[in-house]
Amino acid sequence: MRAYLARVDAVLVQAVIAAALSFAHLHDLASAAGQDGWKAWAYPVSVDLLLVAAWKRLRSGASKAAGWCWFVVALAASLGANVATAGLLDLADVPAWLRILVAGWPAVAFLGGTLLAHTTPAPETASAPAEPAEAVSVPAAPETAGPPDDPEPEPKQSALHVPAALVTHARKLADEHRARTGSPIDPETLRARLGVPAPLADAIASRL
């Protein structure tokens, strides 16, 4: 446990040092570019807030492309200030293009922060519900005269539930049969192709 706390403390100390140095470099660069007073202190805050907004978007798992884009922009601003104030740039004579970049940074940071904080990803489209099975009434065979002592008459009509997907598949088979033979498919052939009982084949054939 102590080793874990020591490791966490070391990471926190390193983060505080890096943030403080980057903050100071951004302040010095903004001040050298003509943004003096409180404005020079606002620039590092703007860069850090854009980094935090981009990191939160990356952690959320949504629209990672936008998160990475603005994270790189903010990181480039922070690293650029660190390199510029390391002796490679004369802070007493800042070039005009750098003054333009520093002056335009607030608008860029505002645009990036707004897009990251107030743009929500498009909701996922819900999958279409499964089509319910259709009830098909199938006429029974004509009633035949039975023996006088027949206890119950045969049913005149029965109902079969035919799934719509099965009917669609049967239509495809019927179209293929008509294209190949030039005649409509008969129930026996349809039953053999579908592998279903004869009553169900008759019910499907009645819907074709």
Secondary structure, DSSP 4 states (H G I P E B T S, - for coil): -HHHHHHHHHHHHHHHHHHHHHHHHHHHHHHHTT--THHHHHHHHHHHHHHHHHHHHHHHTS-HHHHHHHHHHHHHHHHHHHHIIIIIS-TTS--HHHHHHHHHHHHHHHHHHHHHHH-PPPPPPPPPPPPPPEEEEEEPPPP----TT-SSPPPSEEEEEE-HHHHHHHHHHHHHHHHHHSSPPPHHHHHHHHT--HHHHHHHHHT-
